Amino acid sequence: MPTIEQVYIEASAPPSHAGAVAEVFRQAGFDADVQAAIESRGAGDVATWIIQVALKDTVEGFFLALGGAAFKVLVLDLFRARGGDRGQIDMGGPEYTRLILPTSLPEEALDALASIDWKDLEGGWLVWNTDRHEWVDHMRRDS
């Protein structure tokens, strides 16, 4: 089973949110230390809340170990635990791959994670392209 190194939420989050996020991870089988430590970046912030997940394993390994259905349940449960419609989960591993999961993400995108070529996107900043209906590396110029 993959392991989670650390989970962070914004420092301004209500105290109950850290516990709610930790409980979602616990129900999924993970021991997650959730710290309210992310400081606001200013007036330009788009997300009203964020969950940053630092993985000890790769993002691919975390996804594959859980399986697509369990990963989808985890993400949707985390969205519900935080509430609101403008949040995001930012998941990253030691290979520098980042998976960005905003609350606006369609279920189609979560389902599509099962068919992406993780090796092709390793080290990338993975975001859902709504026009192309696919995961792309946001940092690559040809994406």
VENNOR-V78019 format. One record per backbone hydrogen bond with DSSP energy under -0.5 kcal/mol. CO is the residue of the C=O (numbers start at 1). NH is the residue of the N-H. E is the energy in kcal/mol with one decimal. If there is no record, write none. Layout:
<<CO:NH:E> <CO:NH:E>>
This chain:
<<3:5:-0.5> <3:56:-2.1> <3:57:-0.7> <6:54:-3.1> <7:35:-2.9> <8:52:-2.8> <9:37:-1.7> <9:38:-2.4> <10:13:-1.8> <14:17:-2.1> <14:18:-0.6> <15:18:-0.5> <15:19:-0.8> <16:20:-2.1> <17:21:-2.5> <18:22:-2.4> <19:23:-2.2> <20:24:-1.8> <21:25:-2.1> <22:26:-2.4> <23:27:-2.6> <24:28:-1.2> <25:30:-2.8> <26:29:-1.5> <30:32:-0.8> <31:33:-0.5> <32:34:-0.8> <33:7:-2.0> <33:35:-0.6> <35:9:-2.4> <35:37:-1.3> <37:39:-0.5> <38:11:-3.1> <42:45:-1.4> <49:88:-1.1> <50:10:-0.6> <51:53:-0.5> <51:90:-3.0> <52:8:-2.7> <52:54:-0.6> <53:55:-0.7> <53:92:-2.7> <54:5:-2.4> <54:6:-1.6> <58:62:-2.3> <59:63:-2.7> <60:64:-3.0> <61:65:-2.4> <62:66:-1.8> <63:67:-2.6> <67:71:-2.5> <68:72:-2.2> <69:73:-2.1> <70:74:-2.4> <71:75:-2.6> <72:76:-2.6> <73:77:-2.6> <74:78:-2.3> <75:79:-2.3> <76:80:-2.1> <77:81:-2.4> <78:82:-1.6> <79:83:-2.2> <86:48:-4.4> <86:49:-0.9> <87:103:-2.5> <88:51:-2.1> <89:91:-0.5> <89:101:-3.2> <90:53:-2.9> <91:99:-3.1> <92:55:-3.2> <93:96:-1.7> <97:93:-1.4> <98:100:-0.6> <98:126:-3.3> <99:91:-2.6> <99:101:-0.6> <100:102:-0.5> <101:89:-2.2> <102:105:-2.0> <106:109:-1.3> <106:110:-1.1> <107:111:-2.5> <108:112:-2.0> <109:113:-0.8> <110:113:-0.7> <111:114:-1.2> <112:115:-1.5> <113:116:-0.9> <116:118:-1.1> <117:120:-0.6> <117:121:-1.0> <118:122:-0.6> <119:122:-0.7> <121:124:-2.2> <124:98:-2.9> <124:126:-0.7> <125:138:-3.2> <126:100:-2.5> <127:129:-0.5> <127:136:-2.7> <128:130:-0.8> <129:133:-1.6> <129:134:-1.3> <134:129:-3.0> <136:127:-2.4> <136:138:-0.9> <137:140:-1.4> <140:143:-1.2>>
